[in-house]
Amino acid sequence: MDLPVINLEKDVSLGKQLGKGAFGEISEGEWKGKSYAVKKLIIEEDEDKDHLLTVFHEFRREVWLMR
């Protein structure tokens, strides 16, 4: 199953923040006229490569579980 690539700044209207965790922030959002929960990853510039890979793999796992 291919997932669409979405430009957060261009394609999604963000609303209020619903929550925040270790790896990201969750906000209300609207895309193509429908409401969604939007998770935006939090990545610090000085984080090491191994940590970034861990964050990315955890995010992909969450996406896979939701499909």
C-alpha positions in Angstrom: 0.0 0.0 0.0 1.5 3.3 -1.1 0.9 6.3 1.1 0.5 9.8 -0.3 3.2 12.4 0.2 1.7 15.4 1.8 3.3 18.8 2.1 2.3 19.9 5.6 2.7 23.6 5.0 0.9 23.6 1.6 -1.7 20.9 1.8 -2.9 20.8 5.4 -4.6 23.3 7.6 -3.6 22.8 11.2 -5.8 23.5 14.2 -5.2 23.4 17.9 -2.6 21.1 19.4 -4.1 17.9 20.9 -1.0 16.4 22.6 2.7 16.1 22.6 4.9 13.1 23.1 8.6 12.2 23.0 8.7 12.1 19.2 6.1 14.5 18.0 3.1 16.9 18.4 -0.4 15.9 17.5 -2.8 18.6 16.2 -6.2 18.8 14.6 -5.9 19.1 10.9 -7.8 19.3 7.7 -6.8 17.8 4.3 -8.9 17.8 1.2 -12.0 18.9 3.2 -11.7 16.1 5.9 -10.7 16.3 9.5 -7.7 14.3 10.7 -5.2 14.1 13.6 -1.8 15.2 12.4 1.4 14.1 14.0 4.4 16.3 13.3 7.8 14.8 14.2 10.1 16.8 16.5 13.6 16.6 15.3 16.4 18.6 16.9 19.3 19.7 14.7 22.0 18.3 17.0 20.5 14.8 17.4 22.8 11.9 16.4 22.0 9.8 13.3 21.1 6.7 15.3 18.5 8.6 17.3 17.0 10.1 14.2 16.7 6.6 12.6 15.0 5.3 15.8 12.5 8.2 15.7 11.8 7.6 12.0 11.3 3.9 12.4 8.9 4.4 15.3 7.0 6.9 13.3 6.8 4.5 10.3 5.6 1.7 12.7 2.8 3.9 14.0 1.7 4.8 10.4 1.8 1.1 9.5 -0.3 0.1 12.5 -3.0 2.8 11.5 -3.5 1.7 7.9 
